[in-house]
Amino acid sequence: MGRGGRWGRSGFAFKPGKEIYEMSAFMKVAGRFGGILALIALLIVLVKQLIALVGFIMFAVKALIIIAFIGLMLLIVITFLSARRNRRRESEEI
């Protein structure tokens, strides 16, 4: 008989179809667990991306607050200097 014959290579009796059933059951279980693991991995990646997005938004808000504060301080300085210049002109006119 050829390679293993009726008894197969391992010496156990060959039952047609049993290996296919066991393999399909294994594939079903692996498919379910694989799907669950893929969903968990996707959720982890999503949470990491959300954390990165929130971090970027917080940085942008902080930068905008700093820029607004600098602009406000510049407005105060410009107003102070123009008022001082106007007072000097008025005092020189008198």
C-alpha positions, 0 to 999 in steps of 0.5 A: 500500500502506498504512504501509510495505507489504511492505517495512516502514518500514525498507525491509527485507523483512518476514518474518512470525514472525521478529520474534515469535521474536526478541522471545520470545528477548529476553524469555526472556533478559531474564526470566532476567537480571531474575530473577537481578538480583532475587535479588541485590537481595533478598540485598543487602536481606536482608544489610542487614536482618541487619546492622541486626538484629545492630546492634540486638541488640548495642545491647540487650545493651550496655544490659542489661549497663549496667543490670545493672552499675548494679543491682549497684552499687546492691545493693552500696551498699544492703548497705554502708549497711544493714550500717553502720546495723546496726553503729551500732545494735549499738554504741548498744545496748551 
